[in-house]
Amino acid sequence: MEFDPKTLDAAYSTGDTSCFGFTTARSRWPSILTGVIEDLQRSIADLKDGDKKADGLRLVAEVQDLRDDVVRDSIIKPLTANDSIASSYNDELAQRSPLTWLNSPWMFTECFMFKWLDVIITSSSHWKEYDVFSRQKLDSFRSSRDLVLGLAARYEALVEAVPSASPQSLKESFMELSEICLWGNVADLSLRPDMSNDEMKELQSACRTNEKLLCNDLTSVWASLQGKPDGTNKSKQSRVDIVLDNSGFELFGDLLLAGWLLSSGLVDKVILHAKSIPWFVSDVMPVDFEAILGVLQHPRVFFENGASPLAEKEARSLQFLYKSWNDFVQQGKLEVQADPFWTEPGTFWRMPSVAKDLFEDLKKSKVVIFKGDLNYRKLVGDVAWDPTTPFQTALGPLGHDSGVNILALRTCKADVIVGLDAGVDEKLRGDDSRSRNWAWTGDYAVASFSAGTSS
């Protein structure tokens, strides 16, 4: 807590009726936990192993207890685990106590809930490797079939055009794939589990016309990748890092950008940063990356399950992606890491002090891309900044002269926002001066860049 923003005491709370955390805690959290219970029950029903079945029923009961605690607004109990991250959560809980589920700092408490789920599941030797959200992740990706097929063909064309592409064409390809990467963040199972392909296409169309992209610094990012004077330091190694958010379709979009950056020769290496535990329903774990590659290697098995057959051209495009991305993995150019820091409590302002090795390593990257809403909230502290506060200012120790160039690609699903022009927030609020509910649904987005290195 000592390294988090101190200039503001207005952390968003689950007890504030004007904050999206109020609805989240009372509606989304119980729904998420109910989904976990149903997933476990479904898996238990198919078991023959009596011991594993009995242990699974114990886990169901413990998740039910957690859900009841949330619904009843009980006092938040310390985690019953001894790992270092659980200890960090418990230490912070003790400093903040007493807290109840429905009247507490939103970001801290939601992270605490998902850590509680991890503690429950990993308490069982039979279930400790089980991802209670895996089924949802795969089902969501399968439902994105039409979008995936269209983008696979587009990616193949862009990669094949690289050898003869002009500098302007390369820039346009980067912009296009960055926008796909951005709007893939709409596919968040913790917020919009039933989003249709048509809804996603509509939002991507709005992005291309800049209709709902409130901040667009992608031109500055392109300059940074080129090593130009107005961008990043020329001495940077040729590497980009992506701090991932959601698996499934969003991860697919992230890989389109990563693969193209490598294929174009703009960078020599891309490091993908995943979560080490199941997190916020759909967040990427290393196994989810492996699952995507497996789908692309054998697309018919996955996408034809209960659906029409793939055309030969469609299957070839998906297998083109598999060969390209798998080759990058084998060559050491595309790598997945899962540092425990990403699921620790608190904001990313703590990184230079509590995750020094990670912080120093990120300085080696030309650009570190942070995907999604939670990463954005952790970057800027999830406090009530004036919306016109410069993005770099809100990054605190990760901003000016930090040595890290940061691009945040975020569709807005929470109250905190910075970097807006004067009057934009007021216009979007309309007649509702207390609530920023325009920022709750993922309909608006930002692509915010901070050059943390000297030119």
N, C-alpha and C positions, 0 to 999 in steps of 0.2 A: 504493500500500500504506500510505502514511503516514497516510491519513485513515480507514482501516478500523478495526474494533474492536480495541482494544489490551488490554482487560481480560481477554481470554480467548485462550489460544493453541491452543484445541482446534478448529481448523478441520476439518471433516469430510474424510476422506481416502479415496482409492481403495484404499489399502493396509490399511484397517481392516476386519477381517472382520465386525464388528458394525454396520457402516455400509452403507446402501443403495448408496453409491458403489462399494463393492467389487463387488457384482453388476452394477451399471450398466456399469462399465468393462470387465468381462470378458464380458458377454453383450449388453447393449443397444447399446453402441458398435459392436462388430463387425457386429451385425445392421443398424444404421442405415447403416453404410458399404457393406455388401453391397447394401442397397436402392438406394443412390445408384448403385453400379456397374450394377445391373440396369436402372435407369431410363435411364442413359446408353446402355447397349447397345441398349435397346429403341428409343430415339430415333435412334441411329446406323443401325440396320438399315433404317429407312425413308428414308434420305438418298440423294439423287442427286449432291449436291455433293461431289466427291472431296476437296477441301481441307478442308471442314468435317468430313467423315467421318474423315479422317486425324487431324485435331486432336482430334476426339472420342475416338478410340482412345488418343491420348496422355493425355487427361484420365482415362480409365478406368485406365490403367496407374498414374497418379499417385495416384488414390484407392485402388487396390489396395496400393500401397506404404504409404500412410497406414494402411490397415487392418492390414497386416502389422506395422507399427511398434507399433500398439496391442496386438495379440495377443501379440507377442513381448516386450512390456514394454521397448521400446527407450527410450533417452534422448530426451526431447522436443526436436526440432530447432526453431531459430528460423524464423519465417515468412519466405518469400522474396518480400516485397513491401515497398514504401516508403511506403505511405499512412500517415497519422498514427495510425490505430487499430492497424495492424500494428506500428508502432514502439512503441506503448504496450504491446502484448502482449510484444514482444521485450524491452523494457526490464524488464518485470516478470519475465519468464522468467529473465533474466540475474540478477536479484536473488534469485530462488528457487533457481536451479540448484545442483547438477544434479538434475533431476527425471526420473522415468520415468513412462510412461503409467499404470502400475498401482500406483504408490506416490507420489501427489502430491495436492495440495489439489483436492478433487472439483470444486467450482464453477469454479475458475480453469481447470482442465484441460479440462473439458467445453466451456466457452466457447472455449478455444483450439482444440479440435478443429473446431468449427463455423467458426471464423475460418479455419482451414487449408483447409477445403472451399471457402470463399469465395475464398481466394487462388488455389487450383487452378483453379476455374471461370473466374474473371475474368482469368486469364492468357491466355485465348484470345479473340481478336477475334471469332471465330465464335460463341462460346458465352457471352460475358460477361454477357448479359442472361438467360441460361437459369436457371430455378429447378428444381433437381433434385427438389424436393419437391412441385411444383405438381400433378402427376398424383394423388399421394396425397391432397392436400387436397381436390381436386374429387371424387374417388371417395368420400372419407369423408362429404362433405356430401350427395352423392347417396344414400348408404346411410342417411342420417338423414331420409329423405323423410317417413315417418309422423309423426315428432316435429315436423318443420318445418310440415307441413300443420296439425296440431292447434294449434300455437302461433300460427301466422299467423291462424287464425280467432279465437283467444282475444284476440290483440293488437287485431284490428279491433274486437272488441266492447268492449274496455277503452277504446280511443280514442274510439269513438262515444259512450261513456257519460260522457266527461269533462265536457261542458257542464252536465249535471245532477247530477254527482257531489258528494256531501257531503265535507267534510274527512276524515271517517273512511274513506269509500270510496276516496278518493285515496291515503290512507296504506296501505290494504290492497292496492291495486293496485301501489304502489311496493314493498311487501314481497314480493308475489308475483313481480314481474318481477326484483327483485334476487336472489331465490332461484333463479330460472331462469338468470339471469346467472352466479350462483355455480356451480351444478351443471353448467352447460355446460362448465366447466373440466375435467370428467372426460374430455371428448373430446380427449385428448392423444395424437397419433399417435406421439410419441417413447416413450410408455409403454404405451398400450393400443390398438394399431392395429386390433384386431378387436372392439372393444366393440360389443355388439348394442344395438338399440333397447330391448329388454326390460331389459337391465342398467342402461341410463341411466334408464329410467323408474322402476326400483326405487330407485335412489339419489335421484332427485328426490322420490319418495314419502317416503323416510326423512327428507329435508330438511324437508318440510312438517310432519312430526311432531317436528322438532328432535331426532330420534333420534341422528343422527350429526353434528350441527352443534355443535361443541364450544365455540364462542364466537360469540355473536350480538349485535353492536352496531348492528344496522340501525335500531333505534328512535332511537339517538343521531344516526345519519346523517340520518334523516328530520327531526329537530329542527334539524340543521345546515342542511338545505336550506330550512327555514322561516325561518331567521334568528332563532331564539329565543335567549333569554339563555343557555340551557345548551348551545347549539350554536355555530355559527360566527359570526364578526363580521358585523353587519348591513351593513357598508360593502362587503362582497364583491360583485363583479359577478356577474350571474346566469349562471354558467357552470359546467359540470362537465367534467372531463377523465377519460378512460379510457385507462390504459396497457394495451394489449391483450396477449393471450397467443396463443391458438390461433385459426386461421382455421376455416372451415367452420361446423359447428354452434355452436361456442362464439362465434364472431364474430356469427352470427345472433342468439344470445341477447343479446349485448352491444348489438346494434342495436335489439332490442326495447326494452331499457331506455332507451337513448339517445333513440329516437324518441318513446317515451311521455313522457319528461321534457320534451321540446320541445313535444309536442302538448298536454300538460297545462298548459303555461305556467309550470311550476316553474323552468325555466331558459330563457334566450334562446339559448344556444350550447352545443354539445358538441364538444370536440376529442378525436379518437381518435389515440392515439400508436402507430404501427406500427414495425416494424423496417425498416431500410434495406437489409438483405441477407437471403437465406434463412437461417433461424435455428431451431435446435432442432426440425427437421422441419416442424412445422405452424404456426409463429408467423406472425402476420399481417404482410404487406407491403402497401403501398398498392394494388398490382395485385390483391390478394386481395379487398379491399373493392370494387373496381370489378367483379371477377368475380361477387361476390354480387349486386350490383345488376343485372348482366347476366342472371343466372339468374332473378331475380324479374321482370324485364321480359319474358322469354320462357320461362316455367316449363315449358311443354310440351316444348320442345326438350331441356331438361336432364333433367327428372324422368321423362319417358316413354321415355327411352332404355333399351330392354330391360325395361320395366315396364308395368304397366297404365295406361291413360289417366287423366288427372286429370279429376275432375268439374268442371263449370262453376263451381260455388261455390268449389272449392279453387283453381282458377286465378285467379278474381277476388280471393280473399283475398291471394294472393301478389302480384298486380298492384297491389292496394291498398297493400301495403307498399312496392313499388317507387315508386309515385307519391308517397307520403308522404315517403319517405327521399330520393328524388331531388330533390323540391321543397326539402327542407331544405338539401341540398347546393347547389342553385342559388341559394338565398337567403343562403348563407354561414353558415347556422346549424349545419351539420354539416360538420366539416372533418377531414381526415386529415393528420397530420404524421409525419415519420420522422426524428427526431433521431439522429445517429450515436451519441450517448451510450448509448443503450439496448443497444448491442452491444459496448461497451467492456469491458475487464477490470475486475474488482473489484466492490465493493459500491456501493449507492446512497448510502452515507455520504459518498462523494466528491463528490456532485453540487454542494453549495454552493461547493466549491473549484475543481472542474475543469469544471463546466458551469453557470457562474453565470447566464448568460442564461436557460437552461432553468429553473433553480431559481427565479429571480425571476418568470418567467412563470407557473409553477405556483402561485405565491402569489396570483395573480389569480383562481383558481378557488375556487368554494364547496367542492367536494370533488374530490380526485384519487383515482380508483378504480384500484388496481393489481390486475390480474388474474393468477391463476395461481401456480404453485409457484416458478418461477425468479425472478419479480419479488419474491415474498415472501422468498425466500432472500437476494436482493440487498438488500432493505430492512433485514433484521435481521442481516446479516453472515454467515450460514451457518456459525455457530460454535455450540458446545454450551452455549447458555444453559440455566440452570435453567428448566424449562417453566412455572414460575409467575411468571417475570419479566414485568412489565407490558409490553404491546406498545409503548407509547409510549417506555419506557426503551430497549428493543431497537432503536428507530429511530435512536438517537443524535442527530445534528444535524438529522434530519428529524422529530424528535419534539416535545417540549415547547418552546413559543415559537419554533418554526421558521417560522411563518407559513403552513404548508401543512397543510390538513386531509386526512388520508389514510385511505382505506378499503381494506383488503386482502381480496379475495375469493379464497380459495384452497382447493382440494381438496388434501389432504396427500399428497405424493409424494416426500418426502425427510425426513430425520431431524429437522431443526431445527423447534422449535415453542416459542412463548411465549404468555403470556396465559391459561394454563389455571388452573382452580381447583386447589387443593391436593388431591392424591390421584387426580386424573383420569388422569395419565400412568401412575402405578403400576397402576391398575386395568386400563388397556388393555394394558399390558405383560404382565400375568398372571405366569406363572412365569419369563418371560425377562427377567431384570434388566439384561442387557447391551445388548440390542437393542431398538430402537423400531420393530419391523417393522409395527406397526399403522398407522404413518404412511407406508407405502411404496406403497400401492395405490390411493389416491384415494377410499377408502371413507369417510373422515372429512374434515370441512371446518371452516374458520373464516371468520367475517366480522368482522374486527377493525378498530376505528376509533380514530384518534388526532386529537384536536382540537388542532392546532398553532397556532391563533390565539387571541387573548384575546377573551373575551366582551364 
